[in-house]
Amino acid sequence: ATLPSTIGATIDSLQKGRTHYAPGRGELRLRQTIADVELRASGRPCDPDEIVIFPGATNAIYSVLACLLDPGDDIIVLDPMYVGYEGIFRALDLNKVGVALDVENNFAFDIDAIKNAVTATTKLVFVNTPGNPAGNIISGPDLEALAHYCRERNIWLVCDEVYSMLTFEEKHVSLRKAASELDNVIIIDGLSKSHAMSGWRLGWVVASRSVTDHLLDFTSSVIFGCCQFVQDAAAFALTNDEEYINGVREEYCQRRNYVCERVANISGISCGVPKAGMFVMINVAALDIDGLQFAQQLLDEQGVSVLPGVGFGECTAGYVRVSLAQPINILRPAFDRIELFLAQGIKPTNPR
């Protein structure tokens, strides 16, 4: 849940009458706070005018792609990917080119696979690190190499970093830190996951001034600014979040460890250990059933809901995604039921 102190700061803002139109780029206080966060993350100065505030990271992604690409343009994305991207690509009539992560190596990033997918018509490479659904992290050297390659080929490089604060043993490396030049680099982030503020709808873009100027024209005609009091809440949250984020990170790490331990002791399913995020991808392919059929039968027979992996990409059709949003006292009986479900024998409907 959103921190009570953040809610209190929001009430204060409302009582002060902060309910009017906001500047198109966003409130300066929030943009300066984000610029400070970016400086700490990358070691590179960030001007507040290189930041534009949006009602959520998804809205930010749509706006960036709408400003940079034309219908029919090629966009390279990672497979698996967050399901919400698909609707954006369809709405903008973009030609999605999926590049599979290395599922046999815990969804590792393969820059050579990206290079092999690039053609003369590729306009943009879109990556998500830390990743949803797999919790993978693209390393600093890989990000540096990817940024260098995209710059050489005159390709935009956009990175969704919304899980950047929810990492475990391995730390996130910001694209702004990895890239030697920033003209073609765009970062998208938000507070939905890290600060439990999904319903507040607050995200942002960090990019060169030429890009943010273009985004300002777009937002001024489509969005017309984000709520002042929500921006005040976001600035407060980002300034007073260290203890909270550390606690959230530790809790998710404990839940991840619990889920991975349970999976390791259940015959027929397996999983890698995610490095970040709120999810665990479980491989069910050895059961002669795909993830969709597994999820449907598990829900029907045991009342446990997991997401079929096919929704995230072709390479995870044999997976299901388990959320870590529930505490261990909920995860424990859920996995007891999964264990019972498998012990009773599932019904293969698509034998291989």
PyMOL commands that set and color helices and strands:
alter all, ss='L'
color gray80, all
select helices_A, chain A and resi 4-15+28-42+48-50+57-68+84-91+103-105+111-117+140-152+175-178+198-200+209-222+228-239+242-264+285-287+291-302+309-311+314-316+328-344
alter helices_A, ss='H'
color red, helices_A
select strands_A, chain A and resi 51-54+74-79+95-100+122-128+156-160+185-190+203-206+270-271+279-283+307-308+319-323
alter strands_A, ss='S'
color yellow, strands_A
deselect
rebuild
show_as cartoon
